[in-house]
């Protein structure tokens, strides 16, 4: 029954935006289910998942979503966020090492 309340809220927001001469971009709107574990029947019957819509457009389910620079996952863990930042830091370090080859004193690299 929660899914019906959420769909009602989505419809209300869409109506409000239309009345105020604004619109949501349906391809940028995603559904991320926050849960402890995946419901057991979802593995067997994936089509029982509720279909949310924004106007005439069906909203896509995603496994994770980046919002305001923070990676959100269904279990609300920081693993994806930390891995992304770790990878970015290693890329930056590699760039510095490749471009600082001319520094003779290793302590100044």
N, C-alpha and C positions, 0 to 999 in steps of 0.2 A: 504494500500500500504506500510505502514511501516514494516509490517511483511515480505514482500518480500525483502526489503532492509536489514533487520536483518538476514534473512536466507542467503542472498548473502554474508554478512560479516562473518557468521559462516562458510560457505563453503570456503571462502578465507582463514580464519584462519586455517581450517583443511588442506587445500592444502599446506599452508606455513609450517605447522608442519610436514607434510609428507615429503616435499622436504628437510627439515632440520633434517630428521631422528628422529622426535619426534612424540608423539601421545597424544591425549586427551583421558581421561578415560570417555567414554560415560555415565557410570552409576553415575559418580560424577558430571556431568554437568546437571544443572537444569534450568528451565524457571520460572522466577518470574515476573509477569505482574505488573508494577507500574501504579496505576490508582487511581482517586478520588473515583469512584463508579463502581460497576460491570455493564457492559452493560446489558440493560434490556432483550435482547433476550437470553443471556447466561443462565438464569435460565430455560427458556422454552426449548431451543435447545442447550444443552451443546456441541454437536458435531460440531457446527460451529466454534469452537476455532481452530486457525491455528496450524498445527502440525509442530514443528521445528525438524530438524534432524541434526545429526552430523555423516556424512558418511552414513552408512546404519542403524544407530541406531536412534530411535525416542527419543527425549528429554522429560522428564516428567515435568509437571507443579507442582509447590509447592505453599503452602499458605504462608510459611515463610522459610527463609534460614539463617543459621548462617555462616557468612563469616568473617574471621579474628577476631572472638570473638564478632562480632556485629550481632544482630538479625535484618534481613531485612524483612519488611512486605510490602504488596502492597500499603498501604497508607503512608508508611515511618514514622510510629509512633514509639515511644520509649516504648510503653506499654509492649510488650513481653520481651524486653531487661531488663526493670526495674523489672518485675515479676521474671525473671530468677535470676537476681542478688539478689533480696530480699529473694528468696527461698534459695539460696546458703548461704547467710549471716545467715539466721535462722538456717540452718543445722549446720554451724560452731559454732554458739552460743549454740545450744543444746548440741553439742559435748563437749564444754568447761564446761557447767553446769554439765553434767553427769560425767566428769572426774575430776572436781575440788571439789568434795564433801568433801574431807579431809581438806580443808582450813577452819579453825574455824572462822577467822575474815571475815565477809561478805564483808567489804570494799576492801579486797585484792582478792576477787574472780574475 
